[in-house]
Amino acid sequence: MVSHSLLRSAALIGAAIATLSAAHAQQGLAPRAATVEPLASPVTGTALSQLGRQTGTVQVVVRLADQPLALAVGANAKRTGGSMTLAQRQAYVSALKSKQDAVMGQIKTLGGTELTRLSKSYNALVIAADASKLPQIARIAGVSALRPVVDLQTSLRNSVPYVGARALQDLGLTGQGVKIAVLDSGIDYTHRNLGGPGNPAAFASAAAAADGTAPAGLYPSAKVIGGYDFVGGSWPNGPLAPDANPIDAGTGAGHGTHVADIAAGASLDGLHKGMAPDAKLYAVKVCSSVTTSCSGVAILQGLEWAMDPRGDLSFADAADVVNLSLGANYGQRENPATEAVSNLARFGIVVVASAGNSGDKPFVVGSPSNAAEAISVAQTAMPTDTAIPLLITAPAAIAGSYANTAQLPWAPLGAGFSGTVRLGGLACTPAETPDLTGAVALVDRGNCNISEKVSNASAKGAIGVLIANNVAGDAPSFSFGTGTPPFNPSLVITQATGNLIKARPDGTVAVSVSAANALSLAGSMATTSSRGPSFNFAALKPEIGAPGASISALTGTATGEEAFGGTSGAAPVVSGAAALLLQKFPAATVSEIKSRLMNSATTTVYTNPATQPGVLAPITRIGGGEVRVDRAASITTGLWDASNPFSVGLSFGAVKAAGNSTLSKKVAVRNYGASPRTYTITRGFRYANDEANGAVTLSAPASITVPANGSSSFTLTLSLDASKLPAWNLGSAANQGNGVLLSAMEYDGYITVSDGTDGATLPWHILPRKSANNLAAPSLALGGASGGNLPLSNLNAAVPGPVEVFALTGTSPQSSTSAPPYGGNQILADIKAVGVRQVNLGGPLGLQFAIASYGERAHPAYPAEYSVYVDSNNDGTPDYAVYNSENTGFGASGQTVVTVRNLATNATVVRFYADADLMSSNIVYTVQASDIGITSASQQFSFSVYAFDNYFTGDLTDAVVNMKHTLSAPRFTSPLGDSLTVPMGYNDVLPVGSNPAGATASPSQKGLLLLHRTARTARESDVVTITP
């Protein structure tokens, strides 16, 4: 219960400044309800210990200051030979080794052991050391960055002619003389499709020697000319155990074999051909034989190996193309693999990487495809793909066609099925799967492989299987995992459709699925393909699309094939396309190969003809378009960002705007023809309504003349009128996994140059939002009065400025004004200020914690976790932790939620979405007070806030500790309320009141923390210190 003295103090404050408050409310400061966004129902569970500093032995990349050889040798050295002779290269690497020896010697004295060294693609030592020694290692002279390695995940007959490869093969372009390094789970070099003998005995022999030397005569072969296994057969269930046999074998094998076949498969009889059938393959095994994990250490070693397979520094055997069908969602520039990829591309190796398979969610595109120099590949539909709707025929209330579905290539629909739906639960084991004889099973996604669910439901008599998604959004397809036949016809449906069926009594819903209702999906996006823009710079990623479900080699089967989906299957299509172009243009630079592919891609790609008929795919899903390698080989014009030739797109980034502004980019035009040419320049928007609303306009010269075999440039100017921008729709964490909403905010399109016979296209993109310009005075002296006026304004703004008022309980100085090092595996989670307030939950007592930080993050779930440790009974021991996490898991939903964990039991509860925007430095946690042991508003509690890296290391990076507060007795408040809106043009004051009893009840409060949720960059929060 609130004490009488506190109530009396509050009453005196209100009487003293009531008149002043009313006056300012009339002038325009408008009170409003605080933002509280609950989930549909609470989610409970358990969690392991909260993130914190690492303990025990850890694997660490120790990056050294000198350039790796890939950069030191000069740009495009793979093609030109570079600026160093062989002797100079040897001397340079020897000098790097000497410096590495010196650093390693000091590390050994601290108990560290060496795992591997890198000097070509990356200059680093990879070590194992006790976490307590890391600060000392970081201070060794010559060390520029020190962070643990992050492990990643592995993410033809119709596709080859569809993308134009068959036409080039018929002209003799087959990838002859080109070497493709496949960094993956190895390659089954015994398979018929990959030039092997194609018999089970050969594979058995190779697999038996999986952890040793491959049998003579099987490997190396004419197709798979070399490689190395950097992981061994048991990692991550055992230590890394490198060996010389990169066979793709084991319970989790097969991924790399599919990839290799799509890129460069070729049977000895000539009947089977991948994209570049005469290209040679390197089998570089960096991914597990038993899981989908790929070792971060092995990836770095594999990139190093691809640059110099023989280790002689001659580069003659270096790969021409590297394929990486792997990655991590929400790709971070700080990933060392991303930097190594950049180095390889600048050296002269084309690097192709999967964008990821996490669907139409803002910023989810993965690393290392986020490297500016890499080619990031999205997945498009196969030309034979179709969408088959689910028809609900009864009951009448929900009867209709539900078009948002996905098929499973390993459980084909055939003619379809019809019947009554029975609920099958999770169906992860036969024991938990009910009898489904004669029924259509509805099973829920989660807890086990989809293929296991289909297997169990089929075995229990289901004539067909519906799989309900467990997150909002499009229905995704799934690769085969585990399970035994039969796999009866199956269809994936959305969470919403599944809930609709489950809301009816079991056995009362009748459905029908028929191939007769199929709709072609050719020329559209795969629903699972990850969306951009890139996390760190809002740059254009992914950059090109390709079909990603080719029928390709199945490891260990000698001749078997199956569909292989995802961007993992799309990337090797582009790798094979690059190989074809390198055969025709052997002197071309990496950026020229990239521009040929992107400039010639077809831009008519749709989102989903079944669910959004006629809607083109946004640029942040498809980039330059869908690959057409025959056009890429024939165009005689190139187009790219003149400031960076590796950027074949114009990325204007994420812009918070108020008023009118202009941005410009210089566009390079390359004429490969033998005579001068005059090109017409066309500026195009992806969507007509974007151009019509006038918020963004483009200007450029009408034409440009480019000399024969030469280059010129023009300036494209983008003018932005913030007043015409639509209202921002992604401020709610519940909506931040919704790509449709992002499409409504983005402006994008293509710039085209054409001389009438030849031309090229270049994508452009900007993510603008209209912004407020809130500004409060940094301090207020009350001079012993019961209240005062805080200067507050919103001048030169495009929108009114909401302001959230919190009790300021702690601050922290800025740790660094510079960004973390590129490739440093380090993020900046830097607390600026902490606040707290009581909030109305419509019943239970509620409160909100506010954390303002230095520097914006693209998404509130990553890469920083802010953990509030609450000591509800003030005994000096934290009782609960409150922190941000992604709803249902990494990359699953794009929704940031507030997780509360009981530190004694590890029990968790999630009731609310975080109140946090995209591209913001603020986050607010809403908490039901009883969940953290607070039963009364008058109960004083203690809390501390810790900032962690929740993406790479789990390291603690900042903290504000030992704060005490009482919800009913803040020391300072605004009588207008805690949630206000500041009108455009406002330049007046915010009334502030003082509560004398708050000095004891809430001793940590030193002022007010104002959060400005729509403000411009660097204006999202104000720390106001108040002197009584």
Secondary structure, DSSP 8 states (H G I E B T S, - for coil): ---HHHHHHHHHHHHHHHHHHHHHHHHT-EE------EEEEEEEEE--S------SEEEEEEEESS--HHHHT-TTHHHH--SS-HHHHHHHHHHHHHHHHHHHHHHHHTT-EEEEEE-SS--EEEEEEEGGGHHHHHTSTTEEEEEE---EEE--TTHHHHTTHHHHHHTT-S-TT-EEEEEES-B-TTSGGGTS---HHHHHHHHHTTTS---TTTSS-SSEEEEEESS-SSTTSS----BS--B--STT--HHHHHHHHHH-B-TTS--B-SSTT-EEEEEE-B-SSSSEE-HHHHHHHHHHHH-TTSSS--TT--SEEEE-EEBSS--TT-HHHHHHHHHHHHT-EEEEE--SS-S-TT---BSTTSTTSEEEEEE--TT-EE--EEEEESGGG-EEE--EEE-TTS--TTEEEEEEEEEET--STTTS---TTSEEEEE--SS-HHHHHHHHHHTT-SEEEEE-SSSSS-------S--S----EEEE-HHHHHHHHTS-TT--EEEEEGGG-EE-TTBB-TTS---S-TTT----S-EEEE--EEEE-TTSSS-EEEE-SHHHHHHHHHHHHHHHHHH-TT--HHHHHHHHHHTSB---EEETTTEEEEE--HHHHTT-B--HHHHHH--EEEEETT-TT--SEEEEEEEE-SEEEEEEEEEEEE-SSS-EEEEEEEEESSHHHHHT-SEEEE--SEEEE-TTEEEEEEEEEEEEGGGS------SGGGTT-HHHHHHH-EEEEEEEE-SS-EEEEEEEEEEEE-B-EEE-SEEE-TT-SEEEEEEEE-S-SS-EEEEEEEEEEE---S-SS---TTSS-----EEEEEEEEEE-SSSEEEEEEEEEEEEESBTTBSEEEEEEEETT-SSS--EEEEEEETTSTTTS--EEEEEEETTT-EEEEEEE-B--TTEEEEEEEEEGGGGT---TT--EEEEEEEEETTTT--EEEEEEEEEE-TT--SEE-TT-SEEEE-TT-EEEEEEEE-TTHHHHSTT--EEEEEETTB-TT-SEEEEEEE-
